[in-house]
Amino acid sequence: MQCDLCGSGQHRLLYPLENIKILRCCDCGLVFTDLCAKPDNLSQFYFSDYYTSREEYYFQNSVVNQEDGIEHDSIHSFKRILAELSQLRPRQGRLLDVGCAMGIFLKLAVERGWRPSGVDISSYGTKFAREQFGVDARCGNLMEVGFPTDYFDVVTMWDVIEHFPRPSRQLQEVRRILKPDGLLYLNTPNQEALMRRLAHLLFLLTGGTFKYPVAKLYHQFHVYYYSPH
């Protein structure tokens, strides 16, 4: 396995967990799992049970369930970001949400006047987005969809770059399909967060026997773990 960031083939085992191994690149320090060597197997994780096991987030929100749903922090964040984007791009334009899941952000983008598209490897999520919200949600890998060059004004990646087995390739494709003055918005968990540092300390102090905190923070859905650097 080569590090997707620096290309090094040297890495060390950070945490041996039940189903995955957490590794750290010896040259640049990027943390990743051994699942990055098995990219073809990742789509199996995103069928209906992935969403139903997160029912409160995906189904009990004010976008999917307008009558009884709760406006979670994620919905507040989406609305705040769309308001900011409308200031930066008053004429709106084309927006692509990579990892669009069930299309919640796409629905909010339509309401703000954008012409959004979405792409996700989950057939369940994209089908829901099309049927529930009538948005352009395509199932597949970003590189396979084949959007035109210099096509989008904005590309968003909400909690998704950590899921990619080859994130550098995804970003190269984003660069191609974005207009020269286009914007990329993304977020991702922080590898240097206090909770992760505490979990690492407990792991070390117990000689690796107390794995519960680490196992809660590192799992099969996230392939890469980034620090701000």
C-alpha positions as CSV (number, residue, x, y, z in Angstrom):
1,M,0.0,0.0,0.0
2,Q,1.2,3.5,-0.9
3,C,0.3,6.6,1.0
4,D,-2.2,8.6,-1.1
5,L,-0.7,11.9,0.1
6,C,3.1,11.4,-0.3
7,G,3.4,8.1,-2.2
8,S,5.5,6.5,0.5
9,G,5.2,2.7,0.9
10,Q,6.4,2.8,4.5
11,H,3.8,2.7,7.2
12,R,3.4,1.4,10.7
13,L,0.5,-0.2,12.6
14,L,-1.2,2.2,14.9
15,Y,-4.2,0.2,16.1
16,P,-5.0,-3.5,15.3
17,L,-8.9,-3.4,15.6
18,E,-11.3,-6.3,15.1
19,N,-12.2,-5.8,11.4
20,I,-9.6,-3.2,10.2
21,K,-6.0,-2.1,10.8
22,I,-5.3,1.6,11.4
23,L,-2.0,2.6,9.9
24,R,0.2,5.7,9.9
25,C,2.5,6.8,7.1
26,C,6.1,6.9,8.3
27,D,7.0,9.8,6.1
28,C,4.1,12.3,6.2
29,G,2.1,11.0,9.2
30,L,-1.2,10.6,7.3
31,V,-3.5,8.0,9.2
32,F,-5.5,5.5,7.1
33,T,-6.9,2.0,7.2
34,D,-6.0,-1.1,5.2
35,L,-9.4,-0.8,3.4
36,C,-7.7,1.7,1.1
37,A,-6.2,-1.3,-0.6
38,K,-9.7,-2.7,-1.3
39,P,-11.6,0.1,-3.0
40,D,-14.0,-2.2,-4.8
41,N,-15.5,-3.4,-1.6
42,L,-16.5,-0.1,-0.1
43,S,-19.9,0.3,-1.9
44,Q,-21.3,-2.7,0.1
45,F,-21.3,-0.5,3.2
46,Y,-23.8,2.0,1.9
47,F,-27.1,0.1,1.4
48,S,-30.3,0.9,3.2
49,D,-29.1,-0.4,6.6
50,Y,-26.4,2.3,6.6
51,Y,-29.1,5.0,6.6
52,T,-31.7,3.3,8.7
53,S,-29.1,2.7,11.5
54,R,-28.7,6.5,11.4
55,E,-32.4,7.2,11.3
56,E,-32.4,10.3,13.5
57,Y,-29.9,12.0,11.2
58,Y,-31.2,11.0,7.8
59,F,-35.0,10.6,8.4
60,Q,-36.0,12.6,11.5
61,N,-34.9,16.0,10.1
62,S,-36.9,18.9,8.9
63,V,-36.1,18.4,5.3
64,V,-37.1,14.7,4.9
65,N,-39.9,15.0,7.5
66,Q,-41.3,18.5,7.2
67,E,-44.1,18.0,9.6
68,D,-42.4,16.3,12.6
69,G,-38.7,16.5,11.8
70,I,-36.1,18.3,13.9
71,E,-33.8,21.0,12.5
72,H,-30.6,19.4,13.5
73,D,-27.2,21.2,13.7
74,S,-26.4,19.7,10.2
75,I,-29.4,21.4,8.7
76,H,-28.4,24.7,10.4
77,S,-24.9,24.3,8.9
78,F,-26.2,23.6,5.5
79,K,-28.5,26.7,5.5
80,R,-25.7,28.9,6.8
81,I,-23.2,27.6,4.1
82,L,-25.8,28.1,1.4
83,A,-26.4,31.7,2.6
84,E,-22.7,32.3,2.5
85,L,-22.4,30.8,-1.0
86,S,-25.2,33.0,-2.2
87,Q,-23.2,36.1,-1.1
88,L,-20.1,34.8,-2.9
89,R,-22.1,33.7,-6.0
90,P,-25.2,36.0,-6.1
91,R,-26.3,34.5,-9.4
92,Q,-26.0,31.0,-7.9
93,G,-25.3,28.6,-10.8
94,R,-24.3,24.9,-10.9
95,L,-23.4,23.1,-7.7
96,L,-22.2,19.6,-7.3
97,D,-22.5,17.7,-4.0
98,V,-20.0,14.8,-3.9
99,G,-21.3,12.1,-1.5
100,C,-24.8,13.5,-1.7
101,A,-26.3,10.5,0.2
102,M,-30.1,11.0,0.4
103,G,-30.0,14.5,-1.2
104,I,-30.8,16.6,1.8
105,F,-28.2,19.3,0.9
106,L,-29.4,19.2,-2.7
107,K,-33.0,19.9,-1.7
108,L,-31.9,22.9,0.4
109,A,-29.7,24.1,-2.5
110,V,-32.7,24.0,-4.9
111,E,-34.6,26.2,-2.5
112,R,-31.8,28.8,-2.5
113,G,-31.9,29.0,-6.3
114,W,-29.0,26.8,-7.2
115,R,-29.0,24.2,-10.0
116,P,-27.5,21.3,-8.0
117,S,-26.4,17.8,-9.0
118,G,-25.2,15.1,-6.7
119,V,-23.1,11.9,-7.0
120,D,-22.8,9.0,-4.5
121,I,-21.8,5.4,-4.7
122,S,-25.0,4.5,-2.7
123,S,-27.8,3.3,-5.0
124,Y,-30.2,3.5,-2.1
125,G,-29.3,7.1,-1.2
126,T,-29.4,8.5,-4.8
127,K,-32.6,6.7,-5.6
128,F,-34.2,8.2,-2.5
129,A,-32.9,11.7,-3.5
130,R,-34.4,11.4,-7.0
131,E,-37.8,10.1,-5.8
132,Q,-38.2,12.2,-2.7
133,F,-36.8,15.5,-3.9
134,G,-36.7,15.3,-7.7
135,V,-33.1,16.3,-7.8
136,D,-30.3,15.2,-10.1
137,A,-28.6,12.5,-8.0
138,R,-26.4,10.1,-9.8
139,C,-25.1,6.7,-8.5
140,G,-21.5,6.0,-9.1
141,N,-17.9,7.1,-8.7
142,L,-17.2,10.8,-9.5
143,M,-14.6,9.9,-12.1
144,E,-17.1,7.6,-13.9
145,V,-19.9,10.1,-14.1
146,G,-18.1,12.2,-16.6
147,F,-19.2,15.8,-15.9
148,P,-17.9,18.3,-18.5
149,T,-14.7,20.3,-17.8
150,D,-15.1,23.8,-16.1
151,Y,-18.7,23.0,-15.5
152,F,-19.5,23.7,-11.8
153,D,-19.4,27.0,-9.9
154,V,-19.3,25.2,-6.6
155,V,-18.4,21.6,-5.4
156,T,-19.2,20.5,-1.9
157,M,-17.9,17.5,0.1
158,W,-19.7,17.2,3.4
159,D,-18.0,14.5,5.6
160,V,-17.1,12.5,2.6
161,I,-13.4,12.9,1.7
162,E,-12.5,10.5,4.6
163,H,-14.6,7.8,2.9
164,F,-12.6,7.8,-0.4
165,P,-10.0,5.0,-1.0
166,R,-8.2,7.4,-3.4
167,P,-8.9,11.0,-2.3
168,S,-6.2,12.5,-4.5
169,R,-7.9,11.2,-7.6
170,Q,-11.2,12.6,-6.4
171,L,-9.7,16.1,-5.9
172,Q,-8.0,16.0,-9.3
173,E,-11.4,15.3,-10.9
174,V,-12.9,18.2,-8.8
175,R,-10.2,20.5,-10.1
176,R,-11.1,19.5,-13.7
177,I,-14.9,20.0,-13.4
178,L,-14.7,23.2,-11.4
179,K,-14.7,26.5,-13.3
180,P,-11.4,28.5,-13.0
181,D,-12.9,30.7,-10.3
182,G,-15.0,27.9,-8.7
183,L,-15.2,27.1,-5.1
184,L,-14.6,23.9,-3.2
185,Y,-16.2,23.5,0.2
186,L,-15.4,20.5,2.4
187,N,-15.3,19.3,6.0
188,T,-13.8,16.2,7.6
189,P,-13.1,15.0,11.2
190,N,-9.9,16.2,12.8
191,Q,-7.3,13.5,13.5
192,E,-5.7,15.8,16.1
193,A,-8.9,16.4,18.1
194,L,-8.8,16.0,21.9
195,M,-11.0,12.9,22.0
196,R,-8.6,11.1,19.6
197,R,-5.6,12.1,21.6
198,L,-7.2,10.8,24.8
199,A,-8.2,7.6,23.1
200,H,-4.6,7.1,21.9
201,L,-3.2,7.8,25.4
202,L,-5.5,5.2,27.0
203,F,-4.5,2.7,24.3
204,L,-0.8,3.3,25.1
205,L,-1.2,3.3,28.9
206,T,-3.0,-0.1,28.8
207,G,-0.5,-1.6,26.4
208,G,-3.2,-1.8,23.7
209,T,-5.6,-3.9,25.8
210,F,-8.2,-1.1,26.2
211,K,-9.4,-0.5,22.6
212,Y,-12.9,0.6,23.2
213,P,-12.4,4.4,22.8
214,V,-10.2,3.9,19.7
215,A,-12.7,1.4,18.2
216,K,-15.5,4.0,18.6
217,L,-13.4,6.7,16.7
218,Y,-11.9,4.6,14.0
219,H,-14.2,2.4,11.9
220,Q,-14.8,0.8,8.5
221,F,-16.6,3.7,7.0
222,H,-13.7,6.2,7.2
223,V,-10.6,5.2,5.2
224,Y,-8.5,8.4,5.9
225,Y,-8.1,10.5,9.0
226,Y,-6.7,14.0,8.4
227,S,-5.1,16.6,10.6
228,P,-5.3,20.3,9.8
229,H,-1.8,20.0,8.4
